[in-house]
Amino acid sequence: MRVMLLLMLMLMACLPSAGALELSSRHHPVGVKVPSTMTLPQGMQADDKGRLTCSTCHGIDKLEDRKREDIEEIRRRHADDFLRGGPWQKRDDFCFQCHDEKPYQRLNIHAQLDERGKLREENCKYCHREVPDREHPPKRRELKLRLPVDRICLGCHLKTPHLNALEHSRKPEEKMRQRIREAEKTHKVILPLGDHGQVTCVTCHSPHEKGVIDEGHPAGRQAADRSVEEGPDYQPSRWSPVYQADKEARLMELERKSGEPVELDYKRLAGEVLVRLPAADGSLCRACHQFND
């Protein structure tokens, strides 16, 4: 996974070497020779002995002579050149110009069927203590989950995997609960709430790849026109400038606090996966919310 790459670089930076600069724990090692199996991207050069230097990755003149306490300010003022080709929204995207991204990808436990449609039982056991019966899906109290339903997703995902996630994590009023029950009957689907009646990740998202549970069962119904490996698809939207203007003040404050460039672009949902009802046409939202025409 991507985090593994950063951890690896942190460990490498701690290795002693003769004449090494005093670097932060998150810094890539310098003075090491570029392996023959690696090709530096355009604009990045090693020294005359084929070793990495500060200027290999950084476009700031004599950055190695600057004081460490000034580095953050330099990074903010020179975002385009601090890491060559910047500004980089994700720092590890810069790393993957040289390093192979594939070995560091996070395991996708939602890819639960192999090429023959056979269940990958080892993936089931990340969430279940025992593999449930696909032919006769157990009732909720029989699922034998490793954590409560409102916490189990947080073992891999953030509390805020998308905008407004936290705002949804609350107990709906009775009028909304009634709309949810009606939507379940209309669409023959389940929209499960948490143990304390609150909206959780699995209220809207199915944790199971399409086909793991028979689509005739309410727990097996979902909107999925893309594979789990592909993930959802987004297309440019003409509403993006309006969206950016609405969020401008908050994004500027976030950039000021984090010291990182923040880009937020509104895109239209064009392909869905692991959602219990279609979100692109608003069906998922209308299962809870009532909108005026």
Beta strands, then each sheet from edge to edge (+ up, - down):
strand 1: 233-236
strand 2: 267-271
sheet 1: 1+ 2-
end
